[in-house]
Amino acid sequence: MATFIMLPDGVTGTNEWKNPSHGTCAAGNVDNDNGDTDYCYETTSGHEITFAMADPSVAESAISSIQSVKITMSTKYTATSGFATRIISSMTGTGISNGSNTHFSLANNTYATTHGALEAYATGTTNWTYTNLEDLKIKLDKYTNTVTRTSVRVSYLYVTVVYVPAGYGNSVMGVDSGDIASVNGVATANISKVNGV
């Protein structure tokens, strides 16, 4: 198995979250794990934002199958005591509907990393496809109001994709990925004999 991450590269639909300057939140506010240097925040329950994720960094031809997709974020609740607050995250996009995750942010004014579930299917029992990943969006909903003059912040948001790499696909050689070891020991001068070219 192998992994890669996908970062936000845009915002789509309703955007009720704010950036550190109290303007409109953008993808660039949450694409780097830099704490209070840059982040998006919200105080009101029910306010939402949806991030469009960048296309996969691994080519479709290099992926045999997609095993799971997981949301991860670094969050902070600026209250120093009291109850935790929550962010509800969900994956959306063409052919994607697999429920939501609750991310708790403790009232201790410290950033913590929270993870969503490992989603093995894009929807129901339908396996993930590369097209799903190309259209992946992450929606965040602020859940429960925060205490006066406090907010919940997200400084970093990404998804981790676990996949099975594609095997060696050279159609001239016709060698299965499980048989590569028996070809690897061939001297360069003898490669043409193995290739059959």
Disulfide bonds with the S-S distance in Angstrom:
Cys25-Cys40 1.79
